[in-house]
């Protein structure tokens, strides 16, 4: 009886694998995902590579469409190709794949936001010539707390840590701080090598994290300076990379 049950399970598994193979072949493509879950730290951009293989002998065009996203309020997700990421408002993406080609440059990215937790996003992909044969797939992200870091400036007014990531490799960085004196006027100014101001922002009382976008910054070296009541108290280097 035991061997019969094992035999039936193996037979059923083999049948399912053959069915999926037939479906993938009839659609002209298959999805190759290294893993279903990806981890990162608060403030990082986590990227999940999704590979698509053209199993036909003709070029095909795939449509990838977002179905549902269960993500945090401070998170964003978007499509990337060759590390060039699109606006999160774009929920459909089109890929052309040559016969026998495996496209490895497509990614699904998540800006991890300001708090730890789990996020899940579901997509559907189909051959443009066979829209009635879609395949659904999901990507899960785990955002973890950052290890405790030493402060780079500590006074009776404010405690501040270095920005992260630094170098900045995504579209933003995060600044962690704690204002100890509600009367303190804390401000950060970013300037380039020529001393020109490229961005500035206030550090709000009651907040401890601030995300700063770097979309408008070119790759290069910058400096950020902390001002307390309009007096410069600290300057650190900020490196921005554009992959």
C-alpha positions as CSV (number, residue, x, y, z in Angstrom):
1,X,0.0,0.0,0.0
2,X,2.8,2.4,0.9
3,X,4.7,1.8,-2.4
4,X,1.4,2.3,-4.3
5,X,0.8,5.6,-2.7
6,X,4.4,6.8,-3.4
7,X,4.0,5.6,-7.0
8,X,0.7,7.5,-7.4
9,X,2.2,10.7,-6.0
10,X,5.2,10.5,-8.3
11,X,2.9,9.8,-11.2
12,X,0.8,12.9,-10.3
13,X,3.9,15.1,-9.9
14,X,5.3,14.0,-13.3
15,X,1.9,14.7,-14.9
16,X,1.8,18.2,-13.4
17,X,5.3,18.9,-14.6
18,X,4.5,17.7,-18.1
19,X,1.4,19.8,-18.1
20,X,3.3,23.0,-17.1
21,X,5.9,22.2,-19.7
22,X,3.2,21.8,-22.4
23,X,1.6,25.1,-21.3
24,X,4.9,27.0,-21.3
25,X,5.8,25.6,-24.8
26,X,2.4,26.5,-26.2
27,X,2.8,30.0,-24.9
28,X,6.2,30.3,-26.4
29,X,8.0,31.2,-23.1
30,X,8.8,30.2,-19.6
31,X,9.6,32.1,-16.4
32,X,12.9,31.4,-14.6
33,X,12.9,32.9,-11.1
34,X,16.0,32.3,-8.9
35,X,13.8,32.6,-5.7
36,X,10.4,33.9,-4.6
37,X,11.5,36.0,-1.6
38,X,14.1,38.7,-1.4
39,X,15.6,40.4,1.7
40,X,16.9,43.9,2.3
41,X,17.3,46.6,5.0
42,X,15.2,49.7,5.8
43,X,16.2,52.4,3.3
44,X,17.5,50.1,0.6
45,X,16.1,49.4,-2.9
46,X,15.6,45.6,-3.2
47,X,15.7,44.2,-6.7
48,X,14.4,40.8,-7.7
49,X,15.7,39.5,-11.1
50,X,13.0,37.8,-13.2
51,X,14.2,35.8,-16.2
52,X,12.1,35.0,-19.2
53,X,13.1,32.4,-21.8
54,X,11.7,32.3,-25.4
55,X,11.0,28.6,-26.0
56,X,9.7,29.2,-29.6
57,X,11.5,29.6,-32.9
58,X,10.1,33.1,-33.4
59,X,10.5,36.5,-31.7
60,X,7.9,37.1,-29.1
61,X,6.6,40.1,-27.2
62,X,5.7,39.6,-23.5
63,X,3.4,41.9,-21.5
64,X,4.1,42.0,-17.7
65,X,1.2,43.5,-15.7
66,X,0.9,44.2,-12.0
67,X,-2.1,42.6,-10.5
68,X,-1.9,43.4,-6.8
69,X,0.6,44.9,-4.3
70,X,0.5,44.6,-0.6
71,X,3.2,47.0,0.4
72,X,3.8,49.6,3.1
73,X,2.7,53.3,2.9
74,X,6.4,54.4,2.6
75,X,7.3,51.8,0.0
76,X,7.3,52.0,-3.8
77,X,7.7,49.3,-6.4
78,X,8.5,49.5,-10.1
79,X,10.0,47.8,-13.1
80,X,13.7,47.9,-14.0
81,X,15.6,46.9,-17.1
82,X,19.4,47.0,-17.2
83,X,19.2,49.0,-13.9
84,X,17.1,51.7,-15.5
85,X,14.0,51.9,-13.4
86,X,10.6,53.3,-14.4
87,X,8.1,55.3,-12.6
88,X,5.9,53.3,-10.1
89,X,2.8,54.5,-12.0
90,X,3.7,52.3,-14.9
91,X,2.0,49.0,-14.2
92,X,2.4,47.3,-17.7
93,X,5.8,46.5,-19.3
94,X,6.6,45.1,-22.7
95,X,9.6,42.9,-23.5
96,X,10.7,41.6,-26.8
97,X,12.7,38.4,-26.7
98,X,14.4,36.7,-29.7
99,X,14.1,33.0,-30.4
100,X,15.8,30.8,-27.8
101,X,16.9,33.9,-25.9
102,X,16.8,34.1,-22.1
103,X,16.3,37.7,-21.0
104,X,18.2,38.3,-17.7
105,X,18.1,42.1,-17.4
106,X,14.5,42.5,-16.1
107,X,14.0,43.3,-12.5
108,X,11.2,44.1,-10.1
109,X,12.3,46.6,-7.5
110,X,11.0,47.7,-4.1
111,X,12.0,50.8,-2.2
112,X,11.9,49.3,1.3
113,X,10.6,52.3,3.0
114,X,11.0,53.4,6.6
115,X,9.8,50.3,8.6
116,X,10.5,46.6,8.7
117,X,7.9,44.0,7.5
118,X,6.7,41.8,4.7
119,X,5.6,42.9,1.3
120,X,4.1,40.9,-1.6
121,X,3.4,41.8,-5.2
122,X,1.6,39.7,-7.8
123,X,2.0,39.9,-11.6
124,X,0.7,38.3,-14.7
125,X,2.7,37.8,-17.9
126,X,1.4,36.7,-21.3
127,X,2.6,36.4,-24.9
128,X,1.1,39.4,-26.8
129,X,0.1,37.0,-29.6
130,X,-1.6,34.6,-27.0
131,X,-3.3,36.9,-24.5
132,X,-5.7,34.2,-23.3
133,X,-2.9,32.1,-21.9
134,X,-1.4,34.2,-19.0
135,X,0.9,33.0,-16.3
136,X,0.7,34.5,-12.8
137,X,3.7,34.8,-10.5
138,X,4.5,36.6,-7.2
139,X,7.5,38.2,-5.6
140,X,7.8,38.6,-1.8
141,X,10.1,41.0,0.0
142,X,11.3,41.0,3.6
143,X,12.5,44.3,5.0
144,X,14.6,44.0,8.1
145,X,15.8,46.6,10.7
146,X,19.2,48.0,10.2
147,X,21.9,47.1,12.7
148,X,22.5,49.7,15.4
149,X,24.9,52.3,14.2
150,X,27.1,54.8,16.0
151,X,26.0,58.4,15.7
152,X,28.2,60.8,13.7
153,X,27.0,63.8,15.6
154,X,25.7,63.9,19.1
155,X,24.7,67.0,21.1
156,X,22.1,68.1,23.6
157,X,20.0,69.2,20.7
158,X,20.2,66.3,18.2
159,X,21.7,62.9,17.5
160,X,22.3,62.0,13.9
161,X,23.6,59.0,12.0
162,X,25.3,58.8,8.7
163,X,23.0,58.5,5.7
164,X,22.4,55.1,4.2
165,X,23.1,53.7,1.8
166,X,26.2,55.7,1.2
167,X,27.3,55.4,-1.6
168,X,23.7,55.9,-2.9
169,X,23.1,53.2,-5.5
170,X,19.3,53.6,-5.9
171,X,17.0,56.6,-6.2
172,X,17.1,57.8,-2.6
173,X,18.9,57.7,0.7
174,X,17.6,57.7,4.3
175,X,18.7,59.9,7.2
176,X,18.1,58.7,10.8
177,X,18.1,61.2,13.6
178,X,16.6,62.1,16.9
179,X,15.8,65.7,18.0
180,X,16.3,66.1,21.8
181,X,15.4,69.7,22.0
182,X,12.0,70.7,20.5
183,X,13.1,74.3,20.2
184,X,16.1,73.4,18.0
185,X,15.9,74.4,14.3
186,X,17.6,71.5,12.5
187,X,18.3,71.7,8.8
188,X,20.4,69.7,6.3
189,X,21.8,71.2,3.1
190,X,23.3,69.2,0.3
191,X,25.8,70.9,-2.0
192,X,28.1,69.8,-4.8
193,X,31.9,70.1,-5.2
194,X,31.5,73.7,-6.3
195,X,29.6,74.6,-3.2
196,X,26.3,75.1,-5.0
197,X,23.2,74.0,-3.0
198,X,21.4,71.1,-4.8
199,X,18.8,70.3,-2.0
200,X,17.8,71.2,1.5
201,X,15.3,70.1,4.0
202,X,14.2,70.5,7.7
203,X,14.4,67.8,10.2
204,X,11.0,67.6,11.8
205,X,10.5,67.2,15.5
206,X,8.7,63.9,16.3
207,X,10.2,62.1,13.3
208,X,13.2,59.9,13.3
209,X,13.7,59.0,9.6
210,X,13.7,61.0,6.5
211,X,13.9,59.7,2.9
212,X,15.6,62.0,0.4
213,X,15.2,61.5,-3.4
214,X,18.3,61.6,-5.6
215,X,16.6,61.3,-9.0
216,X,17.8,64.8,-10.0
217,X,21.4,64.4,-8.9
218,X,24.0,63.3,-11.3
219,X,26.6,60.7,-10.3
220,X,29.4,62.2,-8.3
221,X,30.6,63.5,-4.9
222,X,28.4,65.7,-2.8
223,X,28.5,67.0,0.8
224,X,25.7,67.3,3.3
225,X,25.8,69.8,6.2
226,X,23.8,69.8,9.4
227,X,22.7,73.3,10.5
228,X,21.4,74.0,14.0
229,X,19.8,77.4,14.4
230,X,21.4,78.5,11.1
231,X,24.9,77.5,12.3
232,X,26.9,74.8,10.5
233,X,27.9,72.0,13.0
234,X,28.8,69.0,10.8
235,X,29.6,68.1,7.2
236,X,30.0,64.7,5.7
237,X,30.6,63.3,2.2
238,X,27.8,61.8,0.1
239,X,28.6,59.6,-3.0
240,X,25.9,59.1,-5.6
241,X,26.3,56.3,-8.2
242,X,24.2,55.8,-11.3
243,X,24.5,52.2,-12.5
